[in-house]
Every structure is written in structure tokens, then in C-alpha cells.
Amino acid sequence: MDSPAETRREETREEVRLWKTVRFLQALGDRYTYRPIANSYVRFGLLLGLPGMFLTLAATIACSASTVPLAERFLAALRNPLLLAASASYPLLACWAFGVLGTLSRGKDLRIAQLIRDLTLQASRDELTGLLNHRHVVEHLGIEIERARREGYPLACLMIDLDNLKPVNDVFGHLAGDRILMEVGAILREGCRPYDVAGRYGGDEFCLVLPRVSDLQAAQMAERIRGRVARHPFVLPWNNRAVRPTVSIGISSFPRDGGTRAALVSAADSALYEAKEAGKNRVVIATGLRPVEGGRATKRTDTPRSLEARVFPRDPRPASQGPGRGPGAETGDGRELEARAPVETRRMAGHTPSPSRGERLLLIDDDPEIADMVRSLLEGEGYKVQVAPDGLAALEALASATPDLILLDLAMPRMDGFDFCRALSERGLARGVPIVVLTALDTFGYSSEFLSSLFGVRLFMYKPFQPRALLENLRKVLAVQRARNS
């Protein structure tokens, strides 16, 4: 009885024989087999077959009656159709046989060339997005820098990073993140000119090389790309959930920001980091200019929104207009907007702070300025607030004391809000303590019901939010918690 290995080898041999038979039959019907001008093998077969024809005629003449003159024997041989057909069969069969060999050889060469092209493409392209991979995009950047230096034209380098892709992976799975990367790659291909270079630099970062483009022109192109990504509907087909990620873009230019690959990438990366620090979903130029809406440029220090506006939105009404009257008096959800003074001296119109019971609150936010503003707001209401910059620091704080309520940001370094909630569940810390999420991730389709079922979150508020709404919601959550504990 044959072993499984021998059986597989025999099956492989049968497949190879079948494959050769199919290739041979295809070669018989291929026109290339019968083209002596294109197929050099046919000409070679003709050269080999002609001597056989002449030798056949010569042997026939030599074997005929010797009494007949040679000329008559030769003419008699030419008048014999069977002899001529037999003699001519040698070059014809040789041309046919070698023509088939030529077709088979040509097909093999074409398959090898296609395999080489496929391997070259696989070695140079990112499999997920179809863009150039890291090594080749950096190599093309160096080539374009040398060409720009030789011909004396500008060149721009764009570093593009997806904002908050990790929460999407955590909530919807890595297949959702892969789909977003693929669609962003398609947007970049459509937004580039034929001679631009687009590649995936690594992870959720992309790199664009734009020859013959100044930094301001690159800013306009980057702003169009940023807008297209922000408006693109990323729908997950398996659950019909829509997520709307954004991108931050840093721009460097040759020769202003450097004359080497490392210098341009470093400058663009620094601009990208500043775009992240300024609130994400924006474009920053490394030379000190930042494009705003419409492709115009301002100094980088002129941030589009102040820190307070990122947390507490200002009232759009004119200063002379009283609260609750005139255009813009209500937001989309019907809540009245109110003008806001600095947090330290905040006294909202018509708002009388209710006395708190000195509840201990743990505020977890990686932005120290936002954390200070929210802490000042809460301490002004009588709450005792402890601040932690990320999930790891919050776990250390919980090991020593249990708060009455946790205020949690989602996107943080080291340990984000999702991992923090998982760690609470695994370690059994702060059981029964309500969690209120304060986040700027308002474009990913999250809902309070979804997060409540996943992590036990009691309340989910988007930044920017109204101070009154935050305080009222905290009082309600704490009141429900006190009723449960009583």
C-alpha cells in the first residue's frame, strides 16, 4: 500500500503530465507555431529538414537502374509525386515540430516574465492598500529629491496619519481598520497626479511625494485630501455601521526644509505631530505656515480653535443679544447655548449651582489643559477631583482610593479608555462606580447604549459640550448611584 507521500507525488506527476498535454494541444492551434518570420524555431526546423529532402532524392536516384543516364533518373524522380511528397515531408515535419517547440518556449518565457512582474509588484506594493510600501516610497523620495536638485524645481513631502484608528479596531475589529486603510489608500490614489508618488509609510501612516509643487500648493492638495476623507462614508458591510475617521497631515518641502530623505521625512513628521497636538483633522506646514479652510495659509501659532472652544463651545449670538432670543439661540438638539467666561470665574446666566455632597471624582484625560479646565469647573461646584493623565496612572490611583464617579477620555497614550475599562473588569477594581465618557470621537458611530453594554458606561458625552449639561448629567448619575447604594 502506497504511503500518503508517495500518493501525493504520483498525483503531482499526473498533474504535470496533464499540464504538458494541455500546453502541447494549445501550441498546435496557436498561430505563432506556423509563422516562420516571427518564430525563429520554424526557420531552424527548415534548415534541418532541407538536407533530409535532398538526401532522399539522392538515395532514390542512386538506387535506380544504373543503365539509365543520370539526367533521366533525376527527371524521373521529379516526376514521381510520391517521392516528392516523401522528400518534402522532412522539412515540413521539422518546421512543424520546431514551431511547436518555439511556441512552448515562448509561452514559458511569457509566464516567467509575468511571474517576475508579479513578484516585483508584490515586493514594491503594500498588499492592503495597493500603494508603494515603505522601502520603495522612501527610495522614490530620494530619486525625486535628486531630480529636483538637478532640474531646480520644488518638491513637497506629505506625511498623513489616520486619527484615532485604534478605537475603531478595538470596537469594530481589525477588519474594520483594514477596510478604512484600503479606502483611504484609494482616496490618495484618486487625489494624486499620474507622476506623484503615494505609499504606505507604515501602520496607519501614508506618505505622498509631490514633484514641482510648492508648500502652499501642497497645502491646498492636502486640504482637499483631508476634506475628502472627512466626508467619505466608511460603511462596514457586515453590520452596516458607518464610521467617519479623519486624517492629520504634515508637509515639508525641498529645498527649504532639507536636502535629504531623512530631513524631509523628519520635518513632515514634526508638522504631523503638531497637527495631532493642535486637535487632529488638520494640515500643518513645517515651514511655519498652516493652511486653513479654503487653502489659505496663516501662521502656525494661529490655531483655528482655542482650547476652550474644543471643550466648551462659545455662543454664536452677537454680544448685544440676550440669551434665548434671536437666531442661533438653540443648538441642533434644542438646548440653549450660553456665553461662557473663563472657567475660573464662570457664572452662567440663570444657573444656580446646587450644593454637592463633596463626591470624589477621578478625571482621566491626557490633555493637561483640558483636564485643568474641567477640574476647575467641577471644583467650583464642590466636587473633589483627582486627575490622571492616562489609564495606567488611573489604575494606580484606584489602588489607593475608590472614587464616587470616573470621568474618562477614550483616546490616550499608554493605556486608552477601552483598555482601562477592560483592566477594571479583569482586576475587579471600582465595582459599581459609574463611568462617564468625555470624548472627541464623535464621528465613529458610538452610542451610550453600545458602550454601556460593552464596558458599563453610564453616560457618553461628546466634546465640545456645555458646562451646564455636564454638571446636570453628573448630578443625575450621582443621584441614581446614591439611590442604588441606599
C-alpha positions as CSV (number, residue, x, y, z in Angstrom):
1,M,0.0,0.0,0.0
2,D,1.4,3.4,-1.0
3,S,2.2,5.9,1.7
4,P,0.4,9.3,1.6
5,A,3.6,11.0,0.5
6,E,4.0,8.6,-2.5
7,T,0.4,9.1,-3.4
8,R,0.8,12.8,-3.4
9,R,3.9,12.5,-5.6
10,E,2.1,10.3,-8.1
11,E,-0.8,12.8,-8.2
12,T,1.7,15.6,-8.8
13,R,3.3,13.7,-11.7
14,E,-0.1,13.1,-13.2
15,E,-1.0,16.8,-13.0
16,V,2.3,17.7,-14.6
17,R,1.7,15.2,-17.5
18,L,-1.8,16.6,-17.9
19,W,-0.5,20.2,-17.9
20,K,2.1,19.3,-20.6
21,T,-0.5,17.7,-22.8
22,V,-2.8,20.7,-22.5
23,R,0.1,23.1,-23.3
24,F,1.0,20.9,-26.4
25,L,-2.5,20.9,-27.7
26,Q,-2.7,24.7,-27.2
27,A,0.6,25.1,-29.1
28,L,-0.8,23.1,-32.1
29,G,-3.6,25.6,-32.5
30,D,-1.5,28.7,-31.9
31,R,-0.8,30.8,-35.0
32,Y,2.6,31.6,-33.7
33,T,3.6,27.9,-34.4
34,Y,3.1,28.5,-38.2
35,R,4.8,31.9,-38.6
36,P,8.4,31.4,-39.8
37,I,9.1,35.2,-39.7
38,A,8.1,35.6,-36.1
39,N,9.0,32.1,-34.9
40,S,12.7,31.5,-35.3
41,Y,12.3,27.9,-34.4
42,V,10.4,27.3,-37.7
43,R,13.3,28.6,-39.7
44,F,15.7,26.4,-37.7
45,G,13.5,23.4,-38.5
46,L,13.5,24.3,-42.2
47,L,17.3,24.3,-42.2
48,L,17.4,20.9,-40.5
49,G,14.7,19.4,-42.8
50,L,16.1,20.5,-46.2
51,P,19.1,18.1,-46.1
52,G,16.8,15.3,-45.4
53,M,14.8,16.1,-48.5
54,F,17.9,16.2,-50.7
55,L,19.3,13.1,-49.3
56,T,16.0,11.2,-50.0
57,L,16.1,12.3,-53.6
58,A,19.8,11.4,-54.0
59,A,19.3,8.0,-52.5
60,T,16.4,7.3,-54.8
61,I,18.3,8.3,-57.9
62,A,21.4,6.3,-56.8
63,C,19.3,3.2,-56.3
64,S,17.6,3.3,-59.7
65,A,18.8,1.4,-62.7
66,S,22.4,2.3,-63.5
67,T,22.0,1.8,-67.2
68,V,19.7,4.9,-67.4
69,P,21.6,8.2,-67.7
70,L,21.8,10.3,-64.5
71,A,19.8,13.2,-66.0
72,E,16.9,10.9,-67.0
73,R,16.9,9.3,-63.5
74,F,16.8,12.8,-61.9
75,L,13.9,13.9,-64.2
76,A,12.1,10.6,-63.4
77,A,12.4,11.3,-59.7
78,L,11.0,14.8,-60.1
79,R,8.0,13.3,-62.0
80,N,7.2,10.9,-59.1
81,P,4.6,12.6,-56.8
82,L,5.0,10.0,-54.0
83,L,8.8,10.6,-54.0
84,L,8.4,14.3,-53.9
85,A,5.8,14.2,-51.1
86,A,8.0,11.9,-49.1
87,S,11.0,14.2,-49.7
88,A,9.1,17.3,-48.8
89,S,7.8,15.8,-45.6
90,Y,11.1,16.1,-43.9
91,P,11.4,19.9,-43.9
92,L,7.6,20.3,-43.3
93,L,7.7,18.0,-40.3
94,A,10.8,19.6,-39.0
95,C,9.2,23.1,-39.3
96,W,6.0,22.0,-37.6
97,A,7.9,20.2,-34.7
98,F,10.2,23.1,-34.1
99,G,7.4,25.6,-34.5
100,V,5.6,23.8,-31.6
101,L,8.8,23.9,-29.6
102,G,9.1,27.6,-30.3
103,T,5.5,28.3,-29.2
104,L,6.0,26.3,-26.0
105,S,9.3,28.1,-25.3
106,R,7.6,31.5,-25.9
107,G,4.8,30.6,-23.6
108,K,7.2,29.6,-20.9
109,D,9.2,32.9,-21.3
110,L,5.9,34.9,-21.1
111,R,4.9,33.1,-17.9
112,I,8.3,33.7,-16.4
113,A,8.2,37.4,-17.3
114,Q,4.7,37.7,-15.8
115,L,5.9,36.0,-12.6
116,I,8.8,38.4,-12.4
117,R,6.4,41.3,-12.9
118,D,4.1,39.9,-10.2
119,L,6.9,39.3,-7.8
120,T,8.3,42.8,-8.4
121,L,4.9,44.3,-7.8
122,Q,4.4,42.3,-4.6
123,A,7.8,43.4,-3.4
124,S,7.2,47.0,-4.1
125,R,3.5,47.4,-3.2
126,D,1.6,47.3,0.1
127,E,-0.8,44.3,-0.1
128,L,-3.6,46.0,1.7
129,T,-3.8,49.4,0.0
130,G,-2.0,48.8,-3.3
131,L,0.2,51.8,-2.7
132,L,4.0,51.6,-2.6
133,N,5.5,50.1,0.6
134,H,7.8,51.8,3.0
135,R,11.1,50.8,1.3
136,H,10.0,51.9,-2.2
137,V,8.3,55.1,-1.2
138,V,11.5,56.2,0.6
139,E,13.5,55.1,-2.4
140,H,11.3,57.1,-4.8
141,L,11.6,60.1,-2.4
142,G,15.4,60.0,-2.8
143,I,15.1,59.8,-6.6
144,E,12.7,62.7,-6.8
145,I,15.0,64.8,-4.5
146,E,18.0,64.2,-6.8
147,R,15.9,65.0,-9.9
148,A,14.5,68.2,-8.2
149,R,18.0,69.3,-7.2
150,R,19.3,68.6,-10.8
151,E,16.5,70.4,-12.6
152,G,15.9,73.1,-9.9
153,Y,12.2,72.7,-9.1
154,P,10.5,72.5,-5.7
155,L,9.2,69.2,-4.2
156,A,6.8,68.6,-1.3
157,C,6.6,65.6,1.1
158,L,3.3,64.9,2.9
159,M,3.1,62.6,6.0
160,I,-0.6,61.6,6.5
161,D,-1.8,59.8,9.6
162,L,-5.3,58.4,10.4
163,D,-6.7,59.9,13.6
164,N,-7.9,57.5,16.3
165,L,-7.8,54.3,14.3
166,K,-7.1,52.2,17.4
167,P,-10.6,52.8,18.9
168,V,-12.1,51.6,15.6
169,N,-10.0,48.4,15.8
170,D,-10.9,47.9,19.5
171,V,-14.7,48.4,18.9
172,F,-15.3,47.1,15.4
173,G,-12.3,44.8,15.0
174,H,-9.2,44.9,12.8
175,L,-11.1,44.1,9.7
176,A,-12.8,47.5,10.0
177,G,-9.5,49.1,10.4
178,D,-8.2,47.3,7.3
179,R,-11.2,48.4,5.3
180,I,-10.6,52.1,6.3
181,L,-7.0,51.8,5.3
182,M,-7.9,50.4,1.9
183,E,-10.5,53.1,1.2
184,V,-8.1,55.9,2.4
185,G,-5.5,54.4,0.0
186,A,-8.0,54.6,-2.8
187,I,-8.7,58.2,-1.9
188,L,-5.0,59.0,-2.0
189,R,-4.6,57.4,-5.4
190,E,-7.5,59.3,-6.8
191,G,-6.2,62.6,-5.4
192,C,-2.7,62.2,-6.8
193,R,-1.4,63.2,-10.2
194,P,0.0,60.5,-12.5
195,Y,3.6,61.3,-11.6
196,D,3.1,61.8,-7.9
197,V,4.3,59.0,-5.5
198,A,1.9,57.6,-2.9
199,G,2.9,55.0,-0.4
200,R,2.0,53.5,2.9
201,Y,4.8,54.5,5.3
202,G,3.8,52.1,8.0
203,G,0.8,51.2,10.2
204,D,-1.8,54.0,9.7
205,E,0.7,56.5,8.2
206,F,0.9,57.3,4.5
207,C,3.5,59.4,2.5
208,L,3.0,61.4,-0.6
209,V,5.8,62.8,-2.8
210,L,4.7,65.7,-5.0
211,P,7.2,67.0,-7.6
212,R,7.1,70.5,-8.9
213,V,4.8,71.6,-6.0
214,S,5.4,74.4,-3.6
215,D,4.5,74.1,0.1
216,L,1.3,76.2,-0.3
217,Q,0.2,74.3,-3.4
218,A,0.9,71.1,-1.4
219,A,-1.2,72.5,1.4
220,Q,-4.2,73.0,-1.0
221,M,-3.8,69.4,-2.2
222,A,-3.5,68.2,1.4
223,E,-6.6,70.1,2.4
224,R,-8.6,68.5,-0.4
225,I,-7.5,65.1,0.7
226,R,-8.3,65.8,4.3
227,G,-11.8,67.1,3.3
228,R,-12.4,64.0,1.1
229,V,-11.5,61.6,3.9
230,A,-13.7,63.6,6.4
231,R,-16.7,63.5,4.0
232,H,-16.2,59.9,2.8
233,P,-18.8,57.4,4.2
234,F,-16.9,54.5,5.5
235,V,-19.6,51.8,5.9
236,L,-18.8,48.4,7.3
237,P,-20.7,45.9,5.1
238,W,-21.1,43.2,7.8
239,N,-23.1,45.4,10.2
240,N,-23.9,48.5,8.1
241,R,-22.2,50.7,10.7
242,A,-20.8,53.9,9.5
243,V,-17.5,55.3,10.8
244,R,-16.0,58.6,9.8
245,P,-12.3,58.8,10.5
246,T,-10.2,61.8,9.9
247,V,-6.6,62.4,8.9
248,S,-3.9,64.8,10.1
249,I,-1.3,65.9,7.5
250,G,2.2,67.3,7.9
251,I,4.0,69.0,5.0
252,S,7.7,69.6,4.3
253,S,9.3,71.0,1.1
254,F,12.6,70.8,-0.7
255,P,14.9,72.6,-0.5
256,R,13.6,74.7,2.3
257,D,13.3,72.0,4.9
258,G,16.3,69.9,3.9
259,G,18.0,68.2,1.0
260,T,17.9,64.6,2.1
261,R,15.2,62.0,2.6
262,A,15.7,61.9,6.3
263,A,15.5,65.7,6.6
264,L,12.2,65.9,4.7
265,V,10.6,63.0,6.4
266,S,11.7,64.4,9.8
267,A,10.3,67.8,9.1
268,A,7.0,66.4,7.8
269,D,6.7,64.1,10.8
270,S,7.2,67.1,13.1
271,A,4.5,69.0,11.3
272,L,2.3,65.9,11.6
273,Y,2.9,65.7,15.3
274,E,2.0,69.4,15.7
275,A,-1.2,68.8,13.7
276,K,-2.1,66.0,16.2
277,E,-1.3,68.2,19.2
278,A,-3.4,71.0,17.7
279,G,-6.5,68.8,17.7
280,K,-6.2,66.5,14.8
281,N,-8.1,66.6,11.5
282,R,-5.9,69.4,10.1
283,V,-2.9,70.3,7.9
284,V,0.3,71.8,9.2
285,I,3.3,73.0,7.1
286,A,6.7,72.5,8.6
287,T,7.9,75.9,7.5
288,G,5.7,77.8,9.9
289,L,2.6,78.1,7.8
290,R,-0.7,76.2,8.3
291,P,-3.4,76.0,5.7
292,V,-6.9,76.6,6.9
293,E,-10.2,76.1,5.1
294,G,-10.1,77.4,1.5
295,G,-6.5,76.6,1.0
296,R,-5.3,79.9,2.6
297,A,-2.4,79.9,5.0
298,T,-1.8,81.5,8.4
299,K,1.0,81.3,10.9
300,R,1.1,78.0,12.7
301,T,0.6,79.8,16.0
302,D,-2.9,81.0,14.9
303,T,-4.8,77.8,15.8
304,P,-8.2,77.6,14.3
305,R,-10.0,76.9,17.5
306,S,-8.9,77.9,21.0
307,L,-8.6,75.3,23.7
308,E,-11.8,76.4,25.4
309,A,-13.7,76.1,22.1
310,R,-12.5,72.5,21.9
311,V,-14.1,71.7,25.2
312,F,-16.8,74.3,25.8
313,P,-18.4,75.8,22.6
314,R,-19.0,79.5,22.6
315,D,-22.3,81.2,21.9
316,P,-22.6,82.3,18.2
317,R,-25.0,85.1,19.1
318,P,-23.9,88.8,19.0
319,A,-22.9,90.2,22.4
320,S,-25.9,92.5,22.4
321,Q,-28.3,89.7,22.0
322,G,-29.8,88.3,25.2
323,P,-29.8,84.6,26.0
324,G,-32.5,82.5,24.4
325,R,-33.5,85.2,21.8
326,G,-32.8,85.7,18.1
327,P,-31.0,83.5,15.6
328,G,-28.7,80.8,16.9
329,A,-30.4,80.7,20.3
330,E,-30.7,76.9,20.2
331,T,-28.4,74.1,19.1
332,G,-29.5,71.2,16.9
333,D,-30.8,69.3,19.9
334,G,-32.9,72.2,21.2
335,R,-30.6,73.1,24.2
336,E,-30.0,76.8,24.8
337,L,-26.5,78.0,24.1
338,E,-24.9,80.3,26.6
339,A,-22.0,82.7,26.5
340,R,-19.1,81.4,28.5
341,A,-16.5,83.3,30.6
342,P,-13.2,81.7,31.7
343,V,-13.7,78.7,33.8
344,E,-12.1,80.2,36.9
345,T,-14.7,83.0,37.0
346,R,-17.6,81.2,35.3
347,R,-21.1,82.1,36.3
348,M,-23.6,81.1,33.7
349,A,-26.8,83.1,33.3
350,G,-29.7,81.6,35.1
351,H,-27.6,78.8,36.6
352,T,-27.6,78.4,40.3
353,P,-25.1,75.7,41.4
354,S,-26.8,73.1,43.6
355,P,-24.7,72.1,46.6
356,S,-22.8,68.9,46.1
357,R,-22.0,66.4,48.8
358,G,-18.3,66.5,48.2
359,E,-18.2,63.4,46.0
360,R,-14.8,62.2,44.9
361,L,-14.3,62.3,41.1
362,L,-11.5,60.7,39.1
363,L,-10.8,62.6,35.9
364,I,-8.8,60.7,33.3
365,D,-7.6,62.9,30.4
366,D,-4.2,63.1,28.6
367,D,-4.5,66.8,27.8
368,P,-3.4,68.7,30.9
369,E,-5.0,72.0,29.8
370,I,-8.4,70.4,29.2
371,A,-8.1,68.4,32.4
372,D,-7.3,71.6,34.4
373,M,-10.3,73.4,32.9
374,V,-12.7,70.6,33.7
375,R,-11.3,70.2,37.2
376,S,-11.7,73.9,37.8
377,L,-15.3,73.7,36.7
378,L,-16.1,70.7,38.9
379,E,-14.2,72.0,41.9
380,G,-16.2,75.2,41.6
381,E,-19.3,73.1,42.2
382,G,-17.8,71.5,45.3
383,Y,-16.6,68.2,43.9
384,K,-13.2,66.7,45.0
385,V,-11.4,66.0,41.7
386,Q,-8.3,63.8,41.2
387,V,-6.6,63.9,37.7
388,A,-4.8,61.0,36.0
389,P,-3.1,61.5,32.6
390,D,-3.9,58.0,31.3
391,G,-5.3,54.6,32.2
392,L,-2.2,53.3,33.9
393,A,-2.0,56.3,36.3
394,A,-5.7,55.9,36.9
395,L,-5.3,52.3,37.9
396,E,-2.6,53.3,40.4
397,A,-4.9,55.9,41.9
398,L,-7.8,53.4,42.2
399,A,-5.5,51.0,44.1
400,S,-5.4,53.5,47.0
401,A,-8.9,55.0,46.9
402,T,-12.2,54.4,45.2
403,P,-13.9,57.4,43.7
404,D,-17.7,58.0,43.5
405,L,-17.5,58.6,39.8
406,I,-15.0,58.3,36.9
407,L,-14.7,60.8,34.1
408,L,-12.9,59.0,31.2
409,D,-11.4,60.1,27.9
410,L,-11.1,57.4,25.2
411,A,-8.0,58.3,23.2
412,M,-5.0,58.4,25.4
413,P,-1.4,57.3,25.3
414,R,0.0,54.2,27.0
415,M,-3.5,52.9,28.0
416,D,-6.6,54.3,26.4
417,G,-10.1,54.3,27.7
418,F,-11.1,51.0,26.2
419,D,-8.1,49.2,27.7
420,F,-8.7,50.9,31.0
421,C,-12.3,49.6,31.2
422,R,-11.1,46.1,30.4
423,A,-8.5,46.4,33.1
424,L,-11.1,47.4,35.6
425,S,-13.2,44.4,34.8
426,E,-10.2,42.0,34.9
427,R,-8.8,43.3,38.2
428,G,-12.2,43.8,39.9
429,L,-11.5,47.5,40.7
430,A,-14.1,50.2,41.2
431,R,-17.0,47.8,41.1
432,G,-20.3,49.6,40.7
433,V,-18.6,53.0,40.2
434,P,-20.3,54.9,37.4
435,I,-18.2,55.9,34.4
436,V,-18.9,59.0,32.3
437,V,-17.1,59.2,28.9
438,L,-16.0,62.6,27.7
439,T,-14.5,62.2,24.2
440,A,-14.0,64.0,20.9
441,L,-14.5,60.8,19.0
442,D,-17.9,61.9,17.8
443,T,-17.6,60.5,14.2
444,F,-17.3,56.8,14.8
445,G,-20.9,55.9,15.4
446,Y,-20.5,55.1,19.1
447,S,-23.6,55.2,21.3
448,S,-24.0,55.3,25.0
449,E,-26.1,52.1,24.8
450,F,-23.3,50.3,22.9
451,L,-20.6,51.3,25.3
452,S,-22.8,50.7,28.3
453,S,-23.4,47.1,27.2
454,L,-19.7,46.7,26.4
455,F,-17.9,48.4,29.4
456,G,-20.7,49.5,31.7
457,V,-20.5,53.2,30.8
458,R,-23.4,55.2,32.3
459,L,-23.1,58.4,30.2
460,F,-21.4,59.3,27.0
461,M,-20.8,63.0,26.1
462,Y,-19.0,64.4,23.1
463,K,-16.5,67.2,23.1
464,P,-17.3,70.1,22.8
465,F,-20.1,70.0,25.5
466,Q,-21.9,72.6,27.5
467,P,-20.8,73.1,31.1
468,R,-24.4,73.2,32.3
469,A,-25.1,69.9,30.5
470,L,-22.1,68.3,32.1
471,L,-23.0,69.4,35.6
472,E,-26.6,68.4,35.3
473,N,-25.7,65.0,33.9
474,L,-23.2,64.4,36.7
475,R,-25.8,65.3,39.3
476,K,-28.2,62.8,37.7
477,V,-25.7,60.0,37.6
478,L,-24.6,60.6,41.1
479,A,-28.2,60.7,42.3
480,V,-29.0,57.4,40.7
481,Q,-25.9,56.0,42.2
482,R,-26.8,57.2,45.7
483,A,-30.3,55.7,45.3
484,R,-28.8,52.3,44.3
485,N,-26.5,52.4,47.3
486,S,-29.2,53.3,49.8
